Amino acid sequence: MNSAASAEARARLDAIVKAYDVRGIVGEGLTAETVEALAAAFVDEVGAGGGRVVVGHDMRDSSPGFAEAFARGAAARGADVVSIGLCSTDENYFASGSMDAPAAMFTASHNPAAYNGIKFSRAGAQGISLDTGLAAIRDRAVDYLEQGIAPVASTGAVSTVDVLADYAAHLRSLVDLSGIRPLKIVVDAGNGMGGLTVPAVLGTAAALPALPLEIVPLYFELDGTFPNHEANPLDPANLVDLQRAVVEHGADLGLAFDGDADRCFVVDEQGGAVDPSAVAAIVALREIARVQALGEADVSVIHNLITSRFVPESIEAAGATPVRTRVGHSLIKDQMRATGAVFGGEHSAHYYFRDFWSADNGMLAAMHVLAEFGSQAAPLSEMSTRFTPYSLSGEINSVVDDVPAAYTRIVEAFTDRAEFDELDGLTVTGVTAGDEAFWWFNVRPSNTEPLLRLNAEGGDAATMAAIRDEVLALIRESPRSA
């Protein structure tokens, strides 16, 4: 390959290999040829030659072809490929964990239909990031694109296995819903993989006993063009249909899954969104109580630094240790393993479980919410209020030309009235004089765009709003901002 072509291969992979996964527009950076090279590189990096590699995919039109390309590249380097076909990302983690095999999941999660990507795992559903192997996979793939994939003497075979029933049974073994009061639930799968996994786990599609749940399905048809709305429940616009349906059907609550169904969002009976921090606190308390009942004394729970202050307060009140971390799913998986934490929660509705190979599982979080809610009589709006005592801004993105200058303005404005830390971006914590209302905010630059992301919280709504607006004015002071 000539130098121009070599540079093009490097640029193509640099564009699609992100901090925690591979993500790009189909047919541009992400092609069958690129996928084959990444597969071969993955097998080499994780030492899977002569062993097994799991591959699964979501419902996007390009996903089956990419999974086949991956199988070709992996088999060429000596790995036996176990194809699990259509699956959610957490079902892929289940396969990686239960088979103790490295895995690849083809999905672009909540991104629009033009995108696809790959989430890699080492054996046991262990995450891979740029710092823990993804950069090396990228660099090896550049070589394979330049020189071609050299097959090993004994190439691998491809087999097909359906793990959905085992996945559903495993989740049922972790959270018992058989004794809860009858509940009516509207579930918005967003035409994503929840349309496959919800009937198996919460229904009877996997031949499991019926639960006391009446499920009203919304957009369960698998369709990677997302004809109804984007499969990104973090955007409030994509919750509107679910909120309306919950009220119309007189349901007890609603659940919304993203495209690959590894994240779950909750809506109460009035159509109000339950903050992911409240879900994190609910699940944390359940998991702490469970392991304490088994005799575990030194319990830790992970939360990232932009969850509500109520999350670590709840963990401490339950006699466990909160561990504050940076944002990022591969990083939190690593921290889960390093600390032995029983549970981890993120503001983005990723929830991690030690009993699920320390991987994230939106379905399992939903089951914990159903178990807790279904064991008491109050409506969800009342129950969730107990777990949302403070006021959160949610994430607000601003386009900023000069991020360092914006940082400087913030530091100068708050130097005499707040404490700073730089665990992840800049976190500023203080108290409003006179009323002793606490507040904090975090600003983090995007890895790929000229964006600053702001999250703020206050002891009450007025305090939060005042801090939020002051910081936004500082961020957006630059000539070109939005």
C-alpha positions in Angstrom: 0.0 0.0 0.0 1.4 3.4 -0.9 1.9 6.2 1.6 -1.3 8.0 0.6 -3.4 4.9 1.0 -1.7 4.1 4.3 -2.5 7.6 5.6 -6.1 7.1 4.4 -6.4 3.8 6.4 -5.0 5.5 9.5 -7.4 8.5 9.1 -10.4 6.1 8.6 -9.7 4.2 11.8 -8.8 7.3 13.8 -12.2 8.8 12.8 -14.3 5.8 14.1 -12.3 4.5 17.1 -13.6 6.5 20.1 -12.7 6.4 23.8 -14.8 3.4 24.6 -16.0 1.8 21.4 -16.0 2.0 17.6 -18.7 4.4 16.1 -19.2 5.9 12.6 -21.3 6.4 9.6 -22.0 3.2 7.6 -20.1 3.3 4.3 -17.8 6.1 5.2 -15.3 5.1 7.9 -17.2 2.0 8.8 -17.1 -0.6 6.0 -16.9 -4.4 5.8 -13.2 -4.2 5.0 -12.6 -2.1 8.1 -14.6 -4.4 10.3 -12.7 -7.5 9.1 -9.4 -5.7 10.0 -10.7 -4.7 13.4 -11.9 -8.3 14.0 -8.5 -9.7 13.2 -6.8 -7.1 15.3 -9.2 -7.8 18.2 -8.5 -11.5 18.1 -4.7 -10.8 18.2 -5.0 -8.2 21.0 -7.1 -10.4 23.4 -5.2 -13.6 22.5 -8.3 -15.4 21.2 -6.6 -17.4 18.5 -7.4 -21.0 19.2 -10.3 -20.0 21.5 -13.8 -18.6 21.1 -15.1 -15.2 20.3 -18.8 -14.1 20.6 -20.4 -11.8 18.1 -23.9 -10.4 18.3 -25.7 -7.5 16.6 -28.7 -5.2 16.9 -31.5 -4.6 14.4 -29.8 -2.0 12.2 -29.8 -2.8 8.5 -26.1 -2.9 8.3 -25.5 -5.0 11.5 -25.9 -8.6 10.1 -23.4 -7.9 7.3 -20.9 -6.3 9.7 -21.3 -9.3 12.0 -20.5 -11.6 9.1 -17.5 -9.5 8.2 -16.3 -9.7 11.8 -16.6 -13.5 11.7 -14.4 -13.7 8.6 -11.7 -11.5 10.1 -11.8 -13.3 13.5 -11.8 -16.8 11.9 -8.8 -15.9 9.7 -6.8 -15.2 12.8 -7.8 -18.6 14.4 -10.7 -17.8 16.6 -13.9 -20.0 16.6 -16.7 -17.5 16.3 -19.9 -18.0 18.3 -22.7 -16.0 16.6 -25.6 -15.2 18.9 -27.4 -13.1 16.2 -29.9 -10.5 17.2 -29.3 -9.4 20.8 -29.2 -6.5 23.2 -25.9 -5.2 24.4 -26.4 -6.6 27.9 -27.4 -10.0 26.3 -24.0 -9.8 24.5 -22.4 -9.2 27.9 -24.2 -12.2 29.3 -22.8 -14.4 26.5 -19.3 -13.1 27.1 -19.6 -13.6 30.9 -21.3 -17.0 30.9 -19.0 -18.4 28.1 -15.9 -16.6 29.6 -15.1 -15.5 26.0 -14.2 -12.1 24.4 -17.1 -10.6 22.5 -18.1 -8.0 19.9 -21.5 -6.3 19.8 -22.5 -4.4 16.6 -24.6 -1.4 17.5 -24.6 2.3 17.5 -26.8 2.4 20.6 -29.0 5.5 20.5 -27.4 7.1 17.4 -29.5 7.6 14.2 -29.9 5.0 11.6 -26.9 6.1 9.4 -24.6 5.0 12.2 -23.2 1.7 13.4 -20.4 0.6 15.7 -18.7 -2.1 17.8 -18.6 -2.5 21.5 -15.7 -4.9 22.4 -15.4 -6.9 25.6 -12.6 -9.1 26.9 -13.6 -12.5 28.4 -16.0 -12.2 31.2 -17.6 -9.0 29.8 -14.6 -6.9 30.8 -14.7 -3.5 29.1 -12.0 -2.3 26.6 -11.2 1.4 26.2 -8.5 3.3 24.4 -6.3 3.0 27.5 -6.9 -0.7 27.9 -6.5 -2.2 24.5 -8.7 -0.3 22.0 -5.8 1.9 20.8 -3.8 -1.3 20.2 -6.7 -2.9 18.3 -6.9 0.3 16.1 -3.1 0.2 15.4 -3.1 -3.5 14.5 -6.1 -2.9 12.2 -4.2 -0.2 10.3 -1.5 -2.8 9.6 -4.1 -5.3 8.4 -5.7 -2.7 6.1 -2.3 -1.8 4.7 -1.0 -5.4 4.3 -4.0 -7.6 4.3 -5.0 -10.2 6.9 -2.6 -13.1 6.9 -4.6 -16.2 7.8 -3.1 -18.5 10.5 -2.4 -22.2 9.7 -5.6 -23.3 11.5 -8.4 -20.9 10.9 -11.5 -20.8 13.0 -15.0 -22.1 12.5 -18.3 -20.3 12.9 -21.3 -21.6 14.9 -24.6 -20.2 15.9 -26.1 -20.2 19.4 -29.3 -18.6 20.8 -28.7 -17.4 24.3 -31.9 -15.4 24.8 -33.7 -18.0 27.0 -30.6 -18.4 29.2 -30.2 -14.7 29.5 -33.8 -14.2 30.6 -33.5 -17.0 33.1 -30.3 -15.6 34.5 -31.9 -12.2 35.1 -35.0 -13.8 36.7 -32.6 -15.6 39.1 -31.1 -12.2 40.2 -34.4 -10.4 40.9 -37.5 -12.2 42.0 -40.6 -10.4 40.7 -43.1 -13.3 41.3 -44.4 -11.8 44.6 -45.0 -8.2 43.7 -48.4 -6.7 43.4 -50.0 -6.7 39.9 -48.6 -3.8 37.8 -49.6 -2.3 34.4 -46.5 -1.1 32.5 -46.1 0.7 29.2 -42.7 -0.2 27.6 -41.3 1.9 24.8 -38.7 -0.2 23.0 -38.1 2.6 20.4 -38.0 -0.1 17.6 -34.8 -1.3 19.3 -33.6 -4.5 20.9 -36.0 -4.1 23.9 -38.6 -5.4 21.5 -36.8 -8.7 21.7 -35.7 -8.8 25.3 -38.6 -7.4 27.2 -41.1 -10.2 26.1 -38.4 -12.8 27.0 -37.5 -11.4 30.5 -40.7 -9.7 31.7 -43.1 -11.9 29.6 -43.4 -15.5 28.6 -41.6 -15.5 25.2 -38.7 -17.5 26.7 -41.0 -20.1 28.3 -40.6 -18.6 31.8 -43.5 -18.4 34.3 -45.8 -15.4 33.9 -45.2 -12.5 36.2 -47.9 -10.2 37.7 -47.2 -7.7 34.9 -49.5 -6.4 32.2 -47.2 -5.0 29.5 -48.5 -2.5 27.0 -46.0 -2.6 24.2 -44.9 0.6 22.3 -42.7 0.3 19.2 -41.6 -3.3 19.8 -41.1 -4.0 16.1 -37.4 -4.3 15.4 -36.6 -1.5 12.9 -33.2 0.1 12.6 -34.6 3.0 10.7 -36.3 4.2 13.9 -39.6 5.2 12.2 -41.3 6.6 15.3 -38.6 8.4 17.2 -34.9 8.2 17.9 -34.0 5.4 20.4 -32.4 7.9 22.8 -34.5 8.3 25.9 -32.0 10.7 27.4 -33.5 13.3 25.1 -36.9 14.3 26.6 -38.5 14.6 23.1 -38.2 10.8 22.8 -40.1 10.2 26.0 -43.3 12.1 24.9 -45.0 9.1 23.4 -44.3 6.9 26.4 -45.5 9.7 28.8 -48.7 10.1 26.9 -49.3 6.3 26.7 -48.8 5.8 30.5 -51.5 8.4 31.3 -53.9 7.1 28.5 -53.7 3.5 29.7 -53.8 4.3 33.4 -50.5 2.5 33.8 -48.5 2.3 37.0 -45.3 3.3 35.3 -43.5 3.3 32.0 -40.1 2.0 30.9 -38.1 3.3 27.9 -35.0 1.5 26.4 -32.4 2.9 24.1 -31.6 1.2 20.8 -29.4 -1.6 22.1 -31.4 -1.8 25.3 -28.6 -1.5 27.7 -30.0 1.7 29.2 -33.5 2.0 30.8 -35.4 5.2 31.7 -38.5 5.2 34.0 -41.7 7.3 33.9 -44.2 7.6 36.7 -48.0 7.2 36.6 -48.4 10.9 35.9 -46.0 10.8 33.0 -43.2 12.4 34.9 -39.6 11.3 34.2 -37.9 9.6 37.1 -34.3 10.9 37.3 -31.7 8.3 36.7 -30.0 9.3 40.0 -33.2 8.3 41.8 -33.1 4.9 40.0 -29.4 4.6 41.0 -30.3 5.3 44.7 -33.2 2.8 44.7 -31.1 0.0 43.2 -28.0 0.8 45.3 -30.1 0.4 48.5 -31.5 -2.9 47.4 -28.1 -4.3 46.4 -26.5 -3.1 49.7 -29.3 -4.6 51.8 -29.0 -7.9 49.8 -25.3 -8.4 50.4 -25.4 -7.2 54.0 -28.1 -9.8 54.7 -25.6 -12.4 53.3 -23.0 -11.2 55.8 -21.0 -8.8 53.7 -19.7 -6.0 55.9 -17.4 -4.0 53.7 -19.8 -2.9 50.9 -18.9 -0.3 48.3 -21.0 1.3 45.5 -19.8 3.4 42.6 -21.4 6.6 41.3 -20.0 9.0 38.8 -19.4 12.5 39.8 -22.5 14.0 38.2 -25.1 11.9 39.9 -27.2 13.6 42.5 -25.6 14.2 45.9 -28.4 12.1 47.3 -26.8 9.0 45.7 -23.7 9.0 47.9 -25.7 10.2 50.9 -28.0 7.2 50.5 -25.1 4.8 50.2 -23.5 6.1 53.4 -26.8 6.1 55.3 -27.1 2.4 54.4 -23.7 1.6 55.9 -21.8 1.3 52.7 -19.0 3.2 51.1 -19.6 5.5 48.0 -16.8 5.5 45.5 -16.9 8.6 43.2 -15.5 8.1 39.7 -15.2 9.9 36.3 -17.8 9.4 33.6 -17.4 6.5 31.2 -18.7 3.0 31.0 -15.4 1.1 30.4 -13.8 3.1 33.2 -16.6 2.3 35.6 -16.5 -1.4 34.7 -12.8 -1.3 35.6 -13.5 0.5 38.8 -16.3 -2.1 39.6 -13.7 -4.9 39.3 -11.0 -3.0 41.1 -13.1 -2.1 44.1 -15.4 -5.1 44.2 -18.3 -2.7 44.3 -21.7 -4.4 44.4 -23.3 -1.8 42.1 -22.5 1.3 40.1 -24.8 4.0 38.8 -24.4 6.8 36.2 -26.4 9.9 35.4 -26.9 8.6 31.9 -28.9 5.6 33.1 -26.1 3.0 32.8 -26.3 0.7 35.8 -23.6 -1.9 36.7 -23.9 -5.0 38.7 -21.2 -7.2 40.3 -23.5 -10.2 39.9 -23.6 -9.4 36.1 -19.8 -9.6 35.6 -19.6 -5.9 36.7 -21.2 -4.9 33.4 -24.1 -2.6 32.8 -27.7 -3.9 32.3 -30.7 -1.7 31.9 -33.1 -4.5 32.1 -31.8 -5.6 35.5 -32.1 -2.1 36.8 -35.7 -2.0 35.6 -36.4 -5.2 37.4 -35.0 -3.8 40.6 -37.3 -0.8 40.3 -40.3 -3.0 39.6 -39.4 -5.2 42.6 -39.1 -2.2 45.0 -42.1 -0.4 43.6 -44.2 -3.5 43.5 -43.5 -4.4 47.1 -45.2 -1.2 48.4 -48.5 0.6 47.8 -47.6 4.2 47.0 -47.7 5.5 43.4 -44.4 5.8 41.7 -44.6 9.6 41.7 -44.7 9.6 45.5 -42.1 6.9 45.9 -39.6 8.5 43.5 -39.9 11.9 45.2 -38.3 10.4 48.3 -35.2 9.7 46.1 -35.2 13.1 44.5 -34.9 15.7 47.3 -32.6 18.1 45.4 -32.9 19.9 42.1 -30.8 18.8 39.1 -30.3 20.7 35.8 -29.7 17.8 33.6 -26.8 18.0 31.1 -26.6 21.2 29.1 -24.2 21.4 26.1 -22.7 24.7 24.8 -20.6 25.2 21.7 -17.6 27.2 22.7 -14.7 28.3 20.5 -12.1 28.6 23.4 -12.7 26.0 26.1 -9.6 27.0 28.2 -10.8 30.6 28.2 -14.2 29.5 29.5 -12.6 27.5 32.2 -10.6 30.6 33.3 -13.7 32.7 33.5 -15.4 30.1 35.7 -12.4 29.7 38.0 -12.0 33.5 38.4 -15.7 33.9 39.1 -15.9 31.2 41.8 -12.4 31.3 43.4 -13.4 33.1 46.6 -16.7 31.2 47.2 -16.2 27.6 46.3 -14.0 24.5 46.3 -12.6 23.0 43.1 -11.6 19.5 42.0 -10.5 18.2 38.6 -11.3 14.5 38.8 -13.3 14.8 35.6 -13.5 18.2 34.0 -14.0 20.9 36.6 -16.3 20.4 39.6 -17.1 23.4 41.7 -18.9 23.1 45.1 -20.3 25.8 47.4 -23.0 27.1 49.7 -25.3 30.1 49.0 -24.7 32.7 51.7 -27.6 33.4 53.9 -29.7 30.4 53.4 -27.1 27.7 53.6 -28.4 26.0 50.4 -25.7 23.8 48.9 -24.9 23.7 45.2 -22.4 22.2 42.8 -21.7 22.1 39.1 -19.4 20.2 36.8 -18.2 21.4 33.4 -16.5 18.8 31.1 -15.2 19.3 27.6 -16.3 16.9 24.9 -13.6 14.6 23.5 -14.7 15.1 19.9 -16.4 18.5 19.6 -15.9 22.1 20.8 -18.5 21.6 23.5 -18.6 22.2 27.2 -21.1 20.0 29.1 -22.7 21.5 32.2 -24.4 19.6 35.1 -25.6 21.5 38.1 -27.5 20.6 41.3 -28.8 22.7 44.2 -30.5 22.1 47.5 -33.6 23.6 46.1 -34.8 24.7 42.6 -34.0 28.4 43.0 -30.4 27.7 44.1 -29.8 25.3 41.2 -31.3 27.7 38.7 -29.2 30.6 39.9 -26.0 28.7 39.7 -26.9 27.1 36.4 -27.7 30.5 34.8 -24.6 32.1 36.2 -22.3 29.4 34.8 -24.0 29.3 31.4 -23.5 33.0 31.1 -19.8 32.5 31.8 -19.5 29.6 29.4 -21.3 31.4 26.6 -19.5 34.7 26.9 -17.2 33.8 23.9 -18.0 35.5 20.6 -19.2 32.3 18.9 -21.4 30.2 21.2 -24.7 28.4 21.1 
